[in-house]
Amino acid sequence: MSTPRIVIIGAGFAGIEVARGLGRFGLKVTLIDRQNHHLFQPLLYQVATAALSPADIAEPIRKMLRREPSVEVILGEVTSIDPKARTVALGGGRSIAYDILVLATGATHGYFGHDEWEGAAPGLKTIEDARRIRSRLLLAFERAEMSEDLAEQKRLMTIAVIGGGPTGVELAGSIAELARYTLSKDFHRIRAETATVLLLEAAPRILNAFPESLAAYATRKLARLGVTVRTNSPVESIAAHKIVVGGEEIGTGLTIWAAGVSASPLARMLGVALDRAGRVAVNGDLSVQGLDGVYALGDIAVALDADGKPLPGLAQVAKQEGVYLGHALARKITRGETPKPFVFHNRGNTAIIGRHAAVFDFGWTRMRGWIAWMFWALIHVYLLVGFEHRLLVAIQWLWRYATYERGSRLIAEQETDG
Amino acid sequence: MSTPRIVIIGAGFAGIEVARGLGRFGLKVTLIDRQNHHLFQPLLYQVATAALSPADIAEPIRKMLRREPSVEVILGEVTSIDPKARTVALGGGRSIAYDILVLATGATHGYFGHDEWEGAAPGLKTIEDARRIRSRLLLAFERAEMSEDLAEQKRLMTIAVIGGGPTGVELAGSIAELARYTLSKDFHRIRAETATVLLLEAAPRILNAFPESLAAYATRKLARLGVTVRTNSPVESIAAHKIVVGGEEIGTGLTIWAAGVSASPLARMLGVALDRAGRVAVNGDLSVQGLDGVYALGDIAVALDADGKPLPGLAQVAKQEGVYLGHALARKITRGETPKPFVFHNRGNTAIIGRHAAVFDFGWTRMRGWIAWMFWALIHVYLLVGFEHRLLVAIQWLWRYATYERGSRLIAEQETDG
């Protein structure tokens, strides 16, 4: 058998591991991404809240694959996939033929059919998203400082985070800390620590994927930080300066969307049936059901665990799937081995609430509080790609832990007029 | 005498020092800037060449003035100044009255009457400028890697820096190092180390403000890094993909403008005569000639030294002027003292050529090579505002020194289509 042409789309946690795995076997691979960097998404909320710089959590894809000379990296946007002709088209008219296609383009924000909310309530998936949220967040306080109108000040200092999953909890906690410990020292006229941070969740409780005791703990901790947690509160409408929740109109300085994700639109190009969140159903070996030679993994796909339950859209799932598929494909191609199905090993589901507080759910045990925070910090420092990033991030965390400082309080020029 | 209303426009090296000086005397001051951050401009070229992150060299203005509660900071754009009515108008219709106005808004790029060159040849004055240059620089190599056409590859890998002053020398040296030591490891198809880096200077030699021996040293060092230095080469035209120099057309992947600066357009609002570079002439006490109660300093003004020669547009001049004016004004207001004229103390004029190499001119002595580089690095680490920044920047420099890495190789989304 001649070596097949392998194309991977997406260099996130899943795609980069597939490329590495195949590269280690010396197999020729083309990896396409529309960014030049791999992003450590679990820390993106820290960029959005001015605690870390974009470069701290982004690594050039080419650098990550330096030791794999058989992997060709292409910076480009995939405009269409033709599963019959087995070609991928890129912007600029270029077309790439494949024998094996690996789709790992992740997910984007989903507004439950209300795409018009996107402008007023940005989500958090890319570096640009994080920069946008950071600029708008800091600008809301700047404008409150300049306003002579008390009602306007109160509106500007009301930050609504929609969605009580880990991202929403992390954003709300981090914004409350920013206002209370950092911005409170910066402003003379307003009292930034009196800002209202709302965490709105449609379901009866936050952190749905966690045990109830951890969710209750997180709610208490958030309240102590000054976050107002409202459950059973589906948002009804979102506009530039206000939201409507349970019939009540609330004026806001900034609304952030952390409620829904929907799979990358590339899933639709495969021509197979998708689930409600737009995800591709895959077999145990992560191959797309009903499509020969195409694999999908990470947030764009929905794989099942041993009990037949769908695996959650987590970084650790994507990464483990990537490691699995890289090995499985390499062994299949080089030795003709039929791979065993993918098995997910839960390393612990986590959410960070603020300084000193986090929750961890390992399935067989749970952890919370200061010890969970330390554990979370250690793991994330370790996980961050590349030695330099690990060291710098660790130093910044320690520094902020001691001083309550945030080093990246930059407002981008283009946002100052918006 | 009742305390006068003091308004400072611009929170660069000059303005921030005036605000600090007045604040230390407890005088009420309004400081206006259109950014929320003070920028350490001498290291901006390192952001443009992916060595540092924007937040490493930017500090929130409010944080810098936390200990001066009498200083009010306003984020806003000054739209007009009325020296007769003594008011400053801000975007949004707000107007601020002053008794004393301090103008410190610096300089911007000057294209010698060719403003149409700006789009094709960005200059380097703000964080956004640096991000733009970084994205375009990295994209040029990405496009070269994807191109099948050898001539096109050569064009994309030709970077022209226009202007052989310190900024031009620093940019050219840093880009050559980036290509040779970092990008060369990232790309498989192109050989990034063969990139052409052109440094074009209209005058007979580069580093005009330095002694000839240091300029000759810099030229040799740049050549060894792979930079082609062309003197007596005024640029005749600049377009998106090419420049014309001495009648010769040269295809370029990126052109950067480091040739001319012109004073901030706010100088024109004063209604006084300006010099060729648009600068305001000031007296020995930095008051604007012919205008009562208005002071100008830093790059927007031209002060004279003891010999009647104009002082250069350097960070150290701006900073010393700011320290002087803060003290002089405070003593004048609180004690009625008439200030002695400003005297500039030369701390050494410097340009960095690359790893291991810099030049220093102290007037009474000179320094060059590795020892000058070490001296430069130490001074700049010390000067960087705020303890966290100093430490982080020092660590990054040491790390890069050992590994030739650059951590901030981010291409911004908005540039990938441009």
Interface residues (C-beta under 8 A of the other chain):
Chain A: R34 Q35 N36 H37 S53 P54 A55 D56 A58 P60 R62 K63 R66 P69 E72 I74 L75 G76 E77 R94 T126 I127 E128 L138 L139 E142 M146 K185 D186 F187 H188 R189 E388 H389 L391 L392 I395 Q396 W399 T403 E405 G407 S408 R409 L410 I411 A412 E413 Q414 T416
Chain B: R34 Q35 N36 H37 S53 P54 A55 D56 A58 P60 R62 K63 R66 P69 E72 I74 L75 G76 E77 R94 T126 I127 E128 L138 L139 E142 M146 K185 D186 F187 H188 R189 E388 H389 L391 L392 I395 Q396 W399 T403 E405 G407 S408 R409 L410 I411 A412 E413 Q414 T416
